[in-house]
Amino acid sequence: MVNKLTSDMSLTGNGLRDWLIQRFSSLIIAAYFIVLVGFFCKYPNFDFVQLRDFFATSWVQIFTLLALLSVFCHAWVGVWTVITDYIKPVVLRFLIQALVILALFVYFFWGVEILWRLV
């Protein structure tokens, strides 16, 4: 008999939606990376003022927030999949998932705080 794995802590509770979230988030992350590489290619000898002015523009702040959220979702789907595949004791799996969620929230809000402090 096969034990059914519950998706209590999955992002959406649906494998197809989690797969789509991971694919769309990877596209957003790739686009953000291309924008950053474009900035660094355009200003190879940038200084702090240029970097601050770049990140102070509204579209870059919104795009950065979207990229941070995408990294959060992408990482959670990947980590949740690995944890549920390889860690069988329910209590240990729940504890590790809770720690990963806590770390992801801390990193997300830390990134937001850094972003808005630049202005």
SULPE-V431366 format. One record per residue. RES is the residue in one small letter. BURIAL is 1 if it has 24 or more other C-alpha atoms within 12 Angstrom, else 0. Layout:
# SULPE-V431366
res/burial
RES/BURIAL
RES/BURIAL
This chain:
# SULPE-V431366
res/burial
m/0
v/0
n/0
k/0
l/0
t/0
s/0
d/0
m/1
s/1
l/1
t/0
g/0
n/0
g/0
l/0
r/0
d/1
w/1
l/0
i/1
q/1
r/0
f/0
s/1
s/1
l/0
i/1
i/1
a/0
a/0
y/1
f/0
i/0
v/0
l/0
v/0
g/0
f/0
f/0
c/0
k/0
y/0
p/0
n/0
f/0
d/0
f/0
v/0
q/0
l/0
r/0
d/0
f/1
f/1
a/0
t/0
s/0
w/0
v/1
q/1
i/0
f/1
t/1
l/1
l/1
a/1
l/1
l/1
s/1
v/1
f/1
c/1
h/1
a/1
w/1
v/1
g/1
v/1
w/1
t/1
v/0
i/1
t/1
d/0
y/0
i/0
k/0
p/0
v/0
v/0
l/0
r/0
f/0
l/0
i/1
q/1
a/0
l/0
v/1
i/1
l/0
a/0
l/1
f/0
v/0
y/0
f/1
f/0
w/0
g/0
v/1
e/0
i/0
l/1
w/0
r/0
l/0
v/0
